[in-house]
Amino acid sequence: MDSKPVNKELLTLERPDPLDNNESSKTQMCRNFGYLEEPPRCYFENTSKEELVLEHVLEYKKQFKVIYDAQRKLLLAPRNEMRMRKFICTTIKPTKLPFTELYDWDKCAKFISNYLEYEQLEIPTKLPKIIPSPANVLEWQAGDSFDFSIVLCSLLIGTGYDAYVVYGTAPKAITTKDESLMECPFDLFMSTEEPDPLKDEDEEQMLEKKKASVQPIEDFKV
């Protein structure tokens, strides 16, 4: 059996923290992904071109830390569902769905927010340990902010938008999806009048329609 040499320097790319007991459902689904079904080969193997790209990514990381900021963390080659290093840009898959309603950016964003269940990052101050494919995120219908952004970016690029994923920091109320200070979209002023038990609303609606349908005849004489 042929053995492929492993570049030990690639293993230093954003080495993930050890998994803890309080893991999210996303981590659990990623762990079960390889056991419940047989994933495609691209999930657990890298082609020669992908390995070459990872080497360039490693060189870029070294130059970035020397020239710019040595303390800044870069999300360049995170692990996928099968714990395989993948260049982050290859995670975005331009996709065009057969639904014209999703060709507008605002409707597409609303669809993503309604269809997927938002989960917080396991450690809010650190980058995610795993970046799954957009296909699995849509199948699981759950993900964190990075998963939401990658899925949305894939759909927007597929429909012709010049979209990018940019990550940074946000207030705690946004990252935890705290809606306690938001205005309620429903009417909070309840009516204090008690309904009349003898009043039939259906009958009144029928009478109103009957009155509206009766039209007087002009110049009518008895």
Number of C-alpha atoms within 10 A of each C-alpha: 3 4 5 6 6 9 11 8 10 17 12 10 20 17 12 13 9 7 10 8 6 8 12 15 14 21 20 10 17 19 14 13 15 15 9 9 8 9 13 9 8 11 18 15 14 15 9 9 9 15 18 12 14 21 15 12 17 19 13 13 17 12 13 14 14 10 8 9 10 12 7 9 13 13 16 18 24 23 21 20 22 18 16 15 25 23 18 15 12 10 18 20 17 16 18 16 11 8 8 11 12 19 18 12 16 10 13 18 19 12 14 19 13 10 12 18 14 19 18 14 20 19 10 12 8 10 19 20 21 21 27 24 18 24 12 17 21 16 9 15 14 18 26 20 14 18 23 22 20 24 25 26 25 21 26 23 17 17 18 12 14 9 13 15 14 8 11 5 9 9 8 10 11 11 16 14 12 10 10 8 7 7 7 9 6 6 6 7 6 6 7 6 6 6 8 7 6 6 9 9 9 8 10 11 11 11 12 10 11 10 10 9 9 8 7 7 7 6 5 6 5 2
